[in-house]
Amino acid sequence: MEEKTSKKTYPVLNPATGKFIGEIIETPLEQVTGYYQYARKVFPVWRKTALADRINYLRQLRLYIVNHLDELAYKISENTGKVTVEALNAEILTILDTIKYIEKHAQRALQKRKMPTPLFLFGKKSYIEYKPRGVVLVISPWNYPFQLAMIPVISALVAGNTVILKTSEVTPLIGTIIAEIFKNIKLPAGVVQVVHGGKELGAALVKGKPDYIFFTGSVHVGKKIQAEAAQELIPTTLELGGKDPMLVFADASLDRAVKAAVWGAFTNSGQVCMSIERLYVQRKIYPQFIEKLQQETKKLKLGFSEDDDIGSITLPGQIDIIKAHVEDALSKGGKLLTGQLPKDWDTKKGLYIAPMIIIDIKQNMKIIQEEFFGPILPVIPFDTEEEVIRLANDSVYGLHASVWSANTQRAKQIATELIFGNIVINDVIISAANPHLPFGGTKYSGIGHYHGETGLQMFCYPTAVVWDRGRKKTELHWYPYKGKYPLFASLIQNYFGKRIHWLNVIKSITRLLKK
């Protein structure tokens, strides 16, 4: 949509260096209606575009990303403060894998699907047709701003929807990058529109009555969006927070579990909805585990270069949240083993916080019960299987968990007792990296799932169709009812009883046809 009114601009800084990297033009609230009008105008054409052609646009998108790999990795890193290895693996690789999945499986997932028809609907056939919803509003977060914007956008597109994308105002240049990419692959104008702004714009977009809302972000904002959407019965998918536990049993591979805990807690500076924010270690190996955990953590390098391990915090305000959790834990008996006390943090030259391991933690502490979204690893020992399952489930969140044991059968059984949407065994976080699996949480971690066939079909509304050739003059269940009750009763008893008596079933149907 052409923007004609005067705009408010604001500068964008690299959180790792504090340097100016660009500026953004904020989308005026009064233009929201125009964006929706344009999206609705384009929708009928886009939905009739052959699925094979829509898939081909995504193929071009994949090739464009591959051909501009280094440039995109650096820009993502520059906007977020994360190291380039994480920009490459967690942001770009995941998108490419998802596009590959869509290229291979979208035709099957979105095509008309024949369905069985019961005996009592004799002579009819049934199928499901998946139809695009219309205009999809995607509101994406700042922690993985490229991946968590692009995957719902491309899933909505291939299903035949048009999209309005609002990227986070914390990492706004990612939105301009996405808009430029779609322009370069010559996606038809208006199919994807990117807007820029904060919570006021987000609220205006939700009030604009999209046909579907996909939101990734905090529980607080997610509840507001859900409440507003409910007024118009707008369907939503909400991908919200997590407080993910890692359960390490004494028979687990110790060295592997330690390395996994360090990476799972500190990757992207802990700014991951699936970060390990609660580590439970069986008491038998607890002392040895803690010693190795400290050794591995102290090896990590903070910085912004290609060879560094941990980048900066992305959102300046997140520093205060992390600080509050750490100070609360330490004031209640927690002990800091690595990192620095909050009073010693110096974030003037970059929003860096050294990774922290904290022990002597209690289950009821804020650091265990509330999401902190930062480089903190609180550790609690446990004795029994029953105890740790109870501790892990003791949370308002239910996004992701991991179970560590050499006995995979026991680990799988424990996984069935954990109230989480995603669980991995002897690994961490990786569920979201498999595009074949649905991804979503329980409890406060959100509503709905995406990825996999579910993630494509949810951007459609299914239409159930039953059809008949229309050659018969009447149907068994139509009027008149005279004399039909005993025949229907006999039919039901002979078909649904302990054994099917086919001869009696056929007799009942024959008599009903004569009626």
C-alpha positions in Angstrom: 0.0 0.0 0.0 1.3 3.4 -0.9 2.0 5.6 2.2 1.2 9.2 1.6 1.0 10.8 5.0 4.0 12.2 7.0 5.8 9.6 9.1 7.4 9.4 12.4 10.9 7.9 12.3 13.0 6.4 15.0 16.7 5.2 15.2 17.7 1.6 15.4 20.8 0.6 17.5 22.8 -2.6 17.5 22.3 -3.9 21.1 25.7 -5.5 21.1 27.6 -2.3 20.2 25.2 0.5 20.8 25.9 1.8 17.3 23.3 3.4 15.0 22.4 0.9 12.2 19.4 2.6 10.6 16.1 4.1 11.1 12.5 3.0 10.7 9.4 4.9 9.5 6.5 4.1 11.8 3.3 3.1 10.2 0.6 5.6 11.0 -2.4 4.1 12.9 -4.8 5.8 10.5 -3.4 3.7 7.6 -4.4 0.3 9.2 -7.8 0.3 7.4 -6.0 0.8 4.1 -3.7 -2.1 4.7 -6.7 -4.4 5.3 -8.6 -3.1 2.3 -5.6 -3.8 0.1 -5.1 -7.3 1.5 -8.8 -8.1 1.0 -8.6 -6.8 -2.6 -5.6 -9.0 -3.4 -6.9 -12.1 -1.6 -9.4 -13.4 -4.3 -6.6 -13.4 -6.9 -4.0 -15.0 -4.6 -6.3 -17.7 -3.3 -7.0 -18.7 -7.0 -3.3 -18.9 -7.8 -2.5 -22.5 -8.3 -0.9 -24.2 -5.3 2.0 -25.2 -7.5 2.6 -21.6 -8.3 2.4 -20.5 -4.7 4.9 -23.2 -3.8 7.2 -22.0 -6.6 7.3 -18.5 -5.0 8.6 -20.2 -1.8 11.1 -22.1 -3.8 12.4 -18.8 -5.2 12.4 -17.5 -1.6 14.6 -20.4 -0.5 17.1 -19.8 -3.3 17.2 -16.1 -2.6 18.0 -16.7 1.1 20.7 -19.2 0.2 22.3 -16.8 -2.3 22.3 -14.0 0.3 23.3 -16.2 3.3 26.2 -14.2 4.7 24.4 -10.8 4.2 21.3 -12.0 6.0 23.1 -13.7 8.9 25.1 -10.5 9.5 22.0 -8.3 9.3 20.1 -10.5 11.8 23.1 -10.5 14.1 23.4 -6.8 13.9 19.7 -6.2 14.6 19.5 -8.7 17.6 23.0 -8.7 19.1 23.2 -12.5 18.7 26.3 -14.2 17.3 26.3 -15.0 13.6 26.4 -18.8 14.1 23.1 -18.6 16.0 21.7 -16.2 13.3 22.7 -18.8 10.7 21.5 -22.0 12.5 18.5 -20.9 14.5 17.1 -18.2 12.2 18.0 -19.1 8.6 18.5 -22.8 8.6 15.2 -23.4 10.3 13.4 -21.4 7.7 15.1 -23.2 4.8 14.2 -26.5 6.3 10.6 -25.4 6.6 10.4 -24.2 3.0 11.8 -27.6 1.9 9.1 -29.3 3.9 6.4 -27.2 2.3 7.7 -27.8 -1.2 7.5 -31.5 -0.6 4.4 -31.8 1.5 2.0 -28.9 0.9 0.2 -30.4 -2.0 -0.7 -33.5 0.0 -1.5 -31.5 3.2 -3.8 -29.0 1.4 -5.4 -31.0 -1.3 -9.0 -32.3 -1.1 -9.1 -35.4 1.1 -11.5 -38.3 0.5 -13.1 -39.5 3.7 -15.0 -42.7 4.6 -18.8 -42.5 4.6 -20.8 -44.6 7.0 -23.1 -47.4 6.0 -26.3 -45.5 6.9 -25.3 -42.9 4.2 -25.4 -45.6 1.6 -24.7 -44.3 -1.9 -22.9 -41.0 -0.9 -19.3 -40.0 -0.8 -17.4 -37.5 1.4 -14.4 -35.3 1.3 -12.7 -32.4 3.1 -11.6 -29.3 1.3 -9.1 -26.8 2.8 -9.9 -23.2 2.0 -7.7 -20.2 2.9 -9.1 -18.0 5.7 -8.5 -14.6 4.1 -6.3 -11.9 5.7 -3.9 -13.3 8.3 -2.3 -11.0 10.8 1.1 -12.1 12.0 2.7 -10.4 15.0 6.2 -11.6 15.5 8.7 -11.2 18.4 12.2 -9.9 18.8 14.2 -12.9 20.1 14.1 -14.8 16.7 12.7 -12.0 14.6 13.4 -13.6 11.2 12.5 -17.2 11.9 9.4 -16.5 14.0 8.1 -14.0 11.4 8.8 -16.0 8.2 7.6 -19.4 9.2 4.0 -18.4 9.9 4.0 -15.9 7.0 5.1 -18.6 4.4 2.7 -21.1 5.9 -0.2 -18.7 5.6 0.9 -17.8 2.0 1.1 -21.3 0.7 -2.4 -22.0 2.1 -3.7 -19.1 -0.1 -4.0 -16.3 2.4 -2.7 -12.7 2.2 -0.7 -11.5 5.2 -0.1 -8.4 7.2 3.1 -8.7 9.2 4.0 -6.6 12.2 7.5 -7.3 13.3 8.7 -6.3 16.7 9.6 -2.6 17.3 12.7 -3.9 19.2 14.2 -5.4 16.0 12.4 -3.4 13.3 15.0 -3.6 10.5 14.1 -7.3 10.2 10.7 -6.2 8.9 12.3 -4.1 6.2 14.6 -7.1 5.2 11.6 -9.4 4.9 9.7 -6.9 2.8 12.7 -6.5 0.5 13.1 -10.2 0.1 9.5 -10.7 -1.0 9.9 -7.8 -3.4 13.0 -9.3 -4.9 11.3 -12.7 -5.6 8.5 -10.7 -7.3 5.7 -11.9 -5.0 2.6 -10.0 -6.2 2.1 -6.7 -4.5 -0.2 -6.7 -1.5 0.1 -10.4 -0.8 2.5 -9.7 2.1 2.5 -6.2 3.7 4.9 -5.3 6.4 4.1 -2.6 9.0 6.2 -1.1 11.7 5.3 0.1 15.1 4.7 -0.7 18.8 1.9 -1.9 21.0 -0.5 0.9 19.7 -0.1 -0.4 16.1 -0.5 -4.0 17.3 -3.8 -3.1 19.1 -5.1 -1.2 16.0 -4.3 -4.2 13.8 -6.1 -6.6 16.0 -9.1 -4.3 16.1 -8.9 -4.2 12.3 -10.7 -7.6 12.2 -8.3 -9.9 10.4 -9.6 -13.4 9.5 -6.9 -15.1 11.6 -4.3 -13.9 14.1 -0.9 -15.6 14.6 0.9 -14.1 17.6 4.2 -15.0 19.1 5.2 -13.2 22.3 4.5 -12.7 26.0 1.6 -14.2 28.0 0.5 -10.7 29.0 0.1 -9.5 25.5 -1.3 -12.8 24.3 -4.1 -12.6 26.8 -5.0 -9.1 25.5 -5.1 -10.3 21.9 -7.2 -13.3 22.8 -9.7 -11.2 24.7 -10.0 -8.7 21.8 -10.2 -11.5 19.2 -13.0 -13.2 21.2 -15.2 -10.1 20.7 -15.3 -10.9 17.0 -14.8 -14.7 17.3 -11.5 -14.3 15.3 -9.5 -17.6 15.5 -6.0 -17.3 16.9 -2.8 -19.2 17.4 -0.8 -17.9 20.4 2.8 -19.0 20.8 3.7 -17.7 24.3 6.2 -18.2 27.1 7.9 -21.2 28.6 9.6 -22.3 31.8 11.2 -25.4 30.4 12.7 -28.1 32.7 15.6 -30.4 32.1 15.4 -33.7 34.1 18.8 -35.4 34.4 18.8 -38.9 36.0 21.9 -40.5 37.5 22.3 -43.0 34.5 22.4 -40.2 31.9 25.6 -39.5 29.9 27.1 -37.0 32.2 29.3 -35.1 29.8 26.6 -34.9 27.1 24.0 -33.7 29.6 26.3 -31.0 31.0 27.1 -29.6 27.5 23.4 -29.7 26.6 22.4 -27.8 29.8 25.0 -25.1 29.0 23.8 -24.7 25.4 20.1 -25.1 26.2 20.3 -22.4 28.9 22.6 -19.9 27.3 22.0 -20.0 23.6 20.8 -16.7 22.3 21.7 -15.4 25.8 18.8 -17.4 27.2 16.3 -15.4 25.1 14.4 -18.5 23.9 10.9 -19.6 24.8 12.4 -23.1 25.1 15.5 -22.2 27.1 16.2 -24.5 30.0 15.0 -22.3 32.9 14.8 -25.1 35.4 17.5 -27.8 35.7 16.7 -30.8 38.0 19.6 -33.2 38.6 19.4 -36.4 40.5 21.2 -36.0 43.9 23.5 -39.0 43.3 25.4 -37.1 40.5 24.6 -33.6 41.6 28.0 -32.6 43.0 29.9 -33.9 40.0 27.4 -32.4 37.6 27.6 -28.9 39.2 31.4 -29.0 39.0 31.4 -29.9 35.3 28.6 -27.4 34.6 30.8 -24.6 36.0 33.8 -25.7 34.0 31.8 -25.7 30.7 30.2 -22.4 31.4 33.4 -20.6 32.2 34.7 -21.6 28.7 32.1 -19.5 27.0 33.1 -16.3 25.2 30.9 -13.2 25.2 31.1 -11.0 22.1 29.9 -10.1 18.6 32.5 -11.8 16.4 32.0 -14.9 14.3 33.9 -17.0 16.9 32.2 -15.8 20.0 29.6 -18.0 21.8 27.2 -15.6 23.6 25.9 -12.4 22.2 24.1 -9.5 23.9 20.7 -9.1 25.3 18.4 -7.8 22.6 15.9 -5.7 24.5 17.3 -3.2 27.0 14.4 -3.5 29.3 15.0 -7.2 29.7 18.1 -6.4 31.8 15.8 -5.2 34.6 13.7 -8.4 34.5 16.8 -10.6 34.6 18.2 -8.6 37.4 15.0 -8.8 39.5 15.0 -12.6 39.2 18.7 -13.0 40.2 18.4 -10.6 43.2 15.3 -12.3 44.4 16.9 -15.7 44.3 20.1 -14.5 46.0 18.1 -12.7 48.7 16.4 -16.0 49.5 19.5 -18.1 49.9 20.5 -18.8 46.3 24.2 -19.0 45.5 25.8 -17.6 42.4 28.5 -19.9 41.0 29.3 -18.3 37.7 28.8 -14.8 36.2 28.6 -11.6 38.1 26.3 -10.1 40.8 23.8 -7.6 39.2 25.6 -4.7 40.9 28.7 -5.4 38.9 27.0 -5.6 35.5 28.3 -3.0 33.0 26.0 -2.8 29.9 27.1 0.7 28.8 29.1 -0.6 25.9 26.8 -3.5 25.0 24.0 -5.4 26.6 26.1 -8.3 27.7 25.4 -10.4 30.8 27.8 -13.3 31.6 26.0 -16.7 32.0 24.9 -17.4 35.6 24.6 -20.7 37.4 22.6 -20.4 40.6 22.2 -23.2 43.2 20.5 -23.6 46.6 17.2 -22.8 44.8 13.8 -23.6 46.1 10.8 -24.6 43.9 8.6 -21.7 45.1 11.2 -19.0 44.2 10.4 -16.5 41.5 13.3 -17.7 39.4 11.6 -21.1 39.2 8.0 -20.0 38.8 8.3 -17.0 36.4 9.9 -16.7 33.0 13.1 -14.6 33.1 14.3 -14.9 29.4 18.0 -14.4 30.1 21.3 -16.3 30.7 20.4 -17.8 34.0 20.5 -21.5 35.0 18.9 -22.4 38.3 19.7 -25.9 39.5 17.7 -28.1 41.9 18.6 -31.6 43.1 16.0 -34.4 43.3 15.8 -37.9 44.6 13.0 -39.9 43.0 11.3 -40.1 39.6 8.0 -39.3 41.2 9.4 -36.2 42.8 11.0 -34.7 39.7 7.8 -35.3 37.6 5.9 -33.4 40.2 8.4 -30.6 40.2 8.6 -30.3 36.4 4.8 -30.2 36.1 4.6 -27.6 38.9 4.4 -24.6 36.5 1.8 -22.5 34.7 3.8 -23.1 31.6 4.0 -26.2 29.4 6.0 -25.6 26.3 9.0 -27.8 26.2 10.9 -30.3 28.5 13.8 -32.7 28.2 14.4 -36.0 29.9 17.9 -37.5 30.3 18.5 -41.2 31.0 20.3 -44.1 29.5 17.1 -46.1 29.9 15.1 -44.7 27.0 12.1 -46.8 27.8 11.9 -45.1 31.2 12.5 -41.7 29.7 9.6 -42.3 27.2 7.3 -43.3 30.1 8.3 -40.1 32.0 7.6 -38.1 28.8 4.0 -39.4 28.8 3.5 -38.0 32.3 4.9 -34.5 31.6 2.3 -31.8 30.8 4.2 -30.2 27.9 3.5 -29.7 24.2 7.0 -30.7 23.2 9.5 -33.2 24.8 12.9 -34.4 23.8 14.9 -37.2 25.2 18.7 -36.9 25.7 18.7 -33.6 23.8 17.4 -30.1 24.3 15.3 -27.5 22.5 15.3 -29.2 19.0 11.6 -30.0 18.7 11.0 -26.7 16.9 13.7 -27.5 14.3 11.8 -30.5 12.9 9.2 -29.1 10.4 7.4 -32.4 10.3 6.3 -32.1 13.9 3.5 -29.8 15.2 4.8 -27.2 17.7 2.8 -25.6 20.5 2.4 -25.5 24.2 0.0 -26.3 27.0 -1.4 -24.1 29.8 0.1 -20.5 29.7 2.4 -21.5 26.9 -0.2 -20.8 24.3 -3.1 -22.0 22.1 -2.8 -24.0 18.9 0.1 -25.5 17.0 2.1 -24.8 13.9 4.7 -26.6 11.8 3.9 -29.9 10.0 0.6 -30.6 8.3 -1.2 -29.0 11.3 0.8 -25.8 10.7 -0.5 -25.6 7.1 -4.0 -26.7 7.6 -4.6 -24.3 10.5 -4.3 -21.4 8.1 -7.4 -22.8 6.3 -10.9 -23.6 7.4 -11.9 -27.2 6.5 -15.1 -27.6 4.6 -16.7 -31.1 5.0 -18.6 -32.1 1.8 -21.0 -35.0 1.4 -22.3 -35.6 -2.0 -24.9 -37.7 -3.7 -25.6 -38.3 -7.4 -29.2 -37.2 -6.8 -30.8 -40.0 -8.8 -32.9 -41.6 -6.0 -36.3 -40.2 -5.4 -36.0 -40.5 -1.6 -33.7 -41.5 1.3 -34.2 -44.2 4.0 -34.4 -41.6 6.8 -36.8 -39.2 5.0 -40.6 -39.0 5.5 -42.9 -40.8 5.9 -41.9 -42.5 9.1 -44.8 -44.9 9.2 -43.5 -48.5 9.9 -39.8 -47.5 9.9 -39.1 -47.5 13.6 -38.8 -51.3 14.0 -36.8 -51.6 10.8 -34.3 -48.9 12.0 -34.2 -50.5 15.5 -33.4 -53.9 13.9 -30.8 -52.4 11.7 -29.1 -50.6 14.6 -29.1 -53.7 16.8 -27.7 -56.0 14.1 -25.0 -53.6 13.0 -23.8 -52.0 16.3 -24.3 -55.0 18.6 -21.7 -57.4 19.9 -21.6 -59.1 16.5 -22.6 -57.8 13.1 -25.4 -59.9 11.6 -25.0 -59.0 8.0 -28.0 -60.9 6.7 -30.4 -59.1 9.1 -28.7 -55.8 8.2 -29.3 -56.3 4.5 -32.9 -57.4 5.2 -33.6 -54.2 7.2 -32.1 -52.0 4.5 -34.1 -53.7 1.8 -37.4 -53.3 3.7 -36.6 -49.6 4.4 -36.0 -49.0 0.7 -39.4 -50.4 0.0 -40.9 -48.0 2.5 
